[in-house]
Amino acid sequence: MVSAMAGYLMMAEAKGRVERGEDADAVLLAQLRGSADLLDKHISDLVKMRRRIQASEPPNKRELVKEVNAEIEASMHRLNQATEVLGQVRR
């Protein structure tokens, strides 16, 4: 979700803070929060797409809805993984 360059810069800042003996949680939390905001927007767009599909009459409506649901589930899974990693870093 976060661009590769932004992700690299945030990780570099977090690494620098750790090397200086500072707390890197704020940087990692900001990155996670930014990713979560982008993911929330993505999921909102997917839900809107699903509603449009359900309101229309394409011949493969059921399959399209399943695909959108799978993308929502995969997106939530990625967020949960990031949250778990952050929790492990904080320990």
C-alpha positions as CSV (number, residue, x, y, z in Angstrom):
1,M,0.0,0.0,0.0
2,V,2.7,2.4,0.9
3,S,5.0,3.3,-2.0
4,A,8.3,1.4,-2.1
5,M,10.3,4.6,-1.6
6,A,8.1,5.8,1.3
7,G,8.4,2.3,2.9
8,Y,12.1,2.3,2.4
9,L,12.5,5.8,4.0
10,M,10.3,4.8,7.0
11,M,12.3,1.6,7.6
12,A,15.6,3.5,7.3
13,E,14.4,6.0,9.8
14,A,13.2,3.3,12.2
15,K,16.6,1.5,11.8
16,G,18.4,4.8,12.5
17,R,16.4,5.3,15.6
18,V,17.1,1.8,16.9
19,E,20.9,2.3,16.2
20,R,20.8,5.5,18.2
21,G,19.0,3.7,21.0
22,E,15.8,5.5,20.4
23,D,12.3,4.0,20.2
24,A,11.3,3.2,16.6
25,D,7.7,2.3,17.5
26,A,6.4,5.8,16.4
27,V,7.7,5.4,12.9
28,L,6.4,1.8,12.6
29,L,3.0,2.8,14.0
30,A,2.8,5.8,11.6
31,Q,3.6,3.4,8.7
32,L,1.0,0.9,9.8
33,R,-1.6,3.7,10.4
34,G,-0.9,5.1,6.9
35,S,-1.2,1.6,5.4
36,A,-4.4,1.0,7.3
37,D,-5.9,4.2,6.0
38,L,-5.1,3.3,2.5
39,L,-6.4,-0.2,3.0
40,D,-9.7,1.1,4.5
41,K,-10.2,3.2,1.4
42,H,-9.4,0.2,-0.8
43,I,-11.9,-2.0,1.1
44,S,-14.5,0.8,0.9
45,D,-14.1,1.0,-2.9
46,L,-14.4,-2.8,-3.1
47,V,-17.6,-2.8,-1.1
48,K,-19.0,-0.1,-3.4
49,M,-18.0,-2.3,-6.4
50,R,-19.7,-5.3,-4.8
51,R,-22.9,-3.3,-4.3
52,R,-22.8,-2.2,-8.0
53,I,-22.3,-5.8,-9.1
54,Q,-25.2,-7.0,-6.9
55,A,-27.5,-4.3,-8.3
56,S,-26.7,-5.2,-11.9
57,E,-27.5,-8.3,-13.9
58,P,-24.2,-9.6,-15.3
59,P,-24.4,-13.3,-16.2
60,N,-21.5,-14.1,-13.9
61,K,-22.6,-12.0,-11.0
62,R,-22.0,-14.7,-8.4
63,E,-18.4,-15.2,-9.5
64,L,-17.7,-11.5,-9.6
65,V,-19.0,-11.1,-6.0
66,K,-16.9,-14.0,-4.9
67,E,-13.8,-12.4,-6.4
68,V,-14.5,-9.1,-4.7
69,N,-15.1,-10.8,-1.4
70,A,-11.8,-12.7,-1.8
71,E,-9.9,-9.4,-2.4
72,I,-11.5,-7.9,0.7
73,E,-10.5,-11.0,2.7
74,A,-6.9,-10.9,1.3
75,S,-6.6,-7.2,2.1
76,M,-7.7,-7.8,5.7
77,H,-5.3,-10.7,6.0
78,R,-2.4,-8.5,4.9
79,L,-3.3,-5.9,7.5
80,N,-3.5,-8.5,10.2
81,Q,-0.1,-9.8,9.3
82,A,1.4,-6.3,9.5
83,T,-0.2,-5.8,12.9
84,E,1.2,-9.1,14.2
85,V,4.7,-8.2,12.9
86,L,4.4,-4.8,14.6
87,G,3.3,-6.5,17.8
88,Q,6.4,-8.8,17.7
89,V,8.7,-5.9,17.1
90,R,7.3,-4.0,20.1
91,R,7.9,-7.0,22.5
